[in-house]
């Protein structure tokens, strides 16, 4: 009875919800190994392994969600299970709401078919999870491009910070602060009054101004350079001050900062600290997958872009997964209410999907912040802003 309960679609759904696709594949693997042992094929156990569809193939979700990939290290297992015992094995899987199909020699897909009513809950959840894990998987290369070419390099090689020119180092620091959710204003680079970067609007620190002086130096920073930022901070009415360098600080400079008991705190960040910031910003693929898997239409962040020339139209999208600098988007249709007097005009709102959006229709956007909140520059050429929950006016007349 316990074995039957464990192998039922309801139990597999509980495993999926608790541990994700890897746990589901492992549970199905345990079921198959138990079946092999029961039928006298225990010597074949070492020849089979199980993984997830996306981990093995890295392809968009199939029409029938694949719960596990069974891999055979020896074709003898394939001959036994899918030839000699084909009816028994296939019938046993079907009794548990599953279906097996050979993809190629040694590779078999165990899926959840749409003609198994007992597996409807498992199929729907797995379909949703795979679609959004795929979207999260798609966003990862975009972040790899953004982060690994900059943040990961300097996170691993802080000694290379000094090889940047002064403006390149300022740009790097500004990108780090932006990724940390500050509203970041990079100075023009000359005659900037001693302030290279201004930071405001942080989710923790609020809208207090932080003035930042950035020095790309090979030699150590002395007390004269460090003390200069405090005068600027007072003149700017700043709440905090920060001195950042690609090198390090002389002991006298650190003592000065530690002894500062004025109304404006002074923090120092050397090249090692900048490298630590960079390492801390590297995105976690697992976090992205969890974010995407927990996505539901009711909780979605909806964004909208103006489209059309000579008319007023809108393009709607939902954010599937995001980190500070980029996001993955899926399209949404519009629900329109046309004017009785003129059907060419009216208002529209987004139509939240009742089912699962297809992964192949998703796209990437660069995420940034402005005074109005998050903005998204899509690789479809559109400029998106977060929807304010108000119907949008449309006009189809050209």
Protein Blocks (a to p, Z undefined) as FASTA:
>chain_A
ZZmmmmpmklmmmmmmmnojmlmmmmmmmmmmmmmmmnopammmmmpccddfklmnopac
dfbdcfbdcddfbfklmmmmmmmmmmmmmmmmmmnopacddfbghiacddddfklmklmm
mmmmmmmmmmmmmmmmmmmmmmmmmmmmmmmmmmmmmmlmmmpcfklmmmmmmmmmmmno
pacdddehianlopabdcehifklomadcdddddddfbdcdfklmmmmmmmmmmnopabd
cdddfbbcdfklmmmmmmpccfbdcddddfklmmmmmmmmpccfklmmmmmmmpcfklpc
cddddedehiacddddddfbdcfkbccdddddddddddfklmkbccddddddfbdcdfkl
gccddddddfkbccdddfkopacdddehiacdddfbZZ
